[in-house]
Amino acid sequence: MDFKRSDFPDGFQFAAATSSYQIEGHSFGGAGPTHWDSFAATPGNVVRAENGAVACDHYHRWEEDLDLMQALGLDAYRFSTSWARVLPEGRGTVNEEGLDFYDQLVDGLLARGLNPMVTLYHWELPVPLADLGGWRNPDIAHWFADYTTVIMQRIGDRIFSAAPINEPWCVGWLSHFVGHHAPGLRDIRATAHAMHHVLTGHGRAIQAMRALGMKNLGAVCNFEYAHPADDTPEAAQAAQLYDGYYNRFFLGGLFKGAYPEDVMQGLGPHMPKGWEQDFDLIGQPLDWCGLNYYTCKRIAPVGGPWPAHEEVDGPLPKTQMGWEIYPKGLHHFLTWVHDTYTKGLPLYVTENGMANADEAGVPDQARIDYLDAHIAAAQQAMAEGVPLKGYTFWSLMDNYEWALGYEKRFGLIHVDFDTLERTPKASYHALAKALRA
């Protein structure tokens, strides 16, 4: 690696991230069914109809995984709790095994000197709530707040930081408009409702955690840099709209009490009744903001209904996901979010990494190069005054990559999905050396 720990201020948090459904093994420990189980069981939705029933079996192997984090030299671990593991019906009866699992996980992290960074929702909605409309139903904000109270009454006294929802764009747009994630809808009304309710849910969860006396609460959004596909005004307008519903919509709700006008030209007629009155709830004061960043996109105009554009192939080197490698985008978003929305609030890179076609024992130099380039972009932003307080690598280990099954490998640690053997990659060892320096 081109950097070392001493290049960063004291207290800067280097972390790795995972999510519950992607690693735990959802068939273990009394967890209830999720809409991802239903989505994966529907032919054509997921590669080989793979699901998270076993995943990496982190549920049984968590101590080994925490030992690997400690050996890596991390300061923190960003993980998510599963709503359906804690409340199998989404409401009502608590699964004590689920609470016990997260209780021991937090204690295990603290025993190893690792700060627990918790996300409450990383996409695994309990099936009984999906049956009631899921994120389309305005009541989900209250259901989510109740779940937040249940889990944080158990672990909230020992966590370093907490955020309600990972990547609201994926919960709203990708899942309800594009249909690539559960529940797999392609419905503009469902999208408008889900994109709004994911923010009212965020607000109620923040309120619930504040009521418990918790501190260091934030929001985590994902970002993609939108390039116009060519030099025409139409392409520029298309890229601006993509930026609107991807990057500006959720930040606007959280920090400005308004949604972008260009986005509302399309979503406005389909929004839930009374949405304009919810911004006091959505805009609960936060202690930090997290940015997930991976890539850029090239956007071209097309005929047809709003949003009337499409993604086209770009010229830069690509990851195993087919995503262009564009570190300048991370610098852009760190400075832009700071200047335009958060204005001095601490920022964290809460996810950054790449998928690579790794085999056990084969060096993953491409991942080392990717991380070096993006960390350099973050250092540039810090030198320009951005209050960046931590950097989180996605992912700790290879895992279930949603609709792409187990093919795409983002991990610093290789996982053999037949034997579940963990093998640290060259990037893991290079990072460990950098973090010791």
Secondary structure, 3 states (H helix, E strand, C coil): CCCCHHHCCCCCEEEEECCHHHHCCCCCCCCCCEHHHHHHCCCCCCHHHCCCCCCCCHHHHHHHHHHHHHHHCCCEEEEECCHHHHCCCCCCCCCHHHHHHHHHHHHHHHHCCCEEEEEEECCCCEHHHHCCCHHHCCCHHHHHHHHHHHHHHHHHHHCCEEEEEECHHHHHHHHHHHCCCCCCCCCHHHHHHHHHHHHHHHHHHHHHHHHCCCCCEEEEEEEEEEEECCCCHHHHHHHHHHHHHHHHHHHHHHHHCCCCHHHHHHHHHHCCCCHHHHHHHHCCCCCEEEEEEEEEEEEEECCCCCCCEEEECCCCCECCCCCECCCHHHHHHHHHHHHHHHCCCCEEEEECCCCCCCCCCCCCHHHHHHHHHHHHHHHHHHHCCCCEEEEEEECCECCCCHHHCCCCCCCCEEECCCCCCEEECHHHHHHHHHHHC
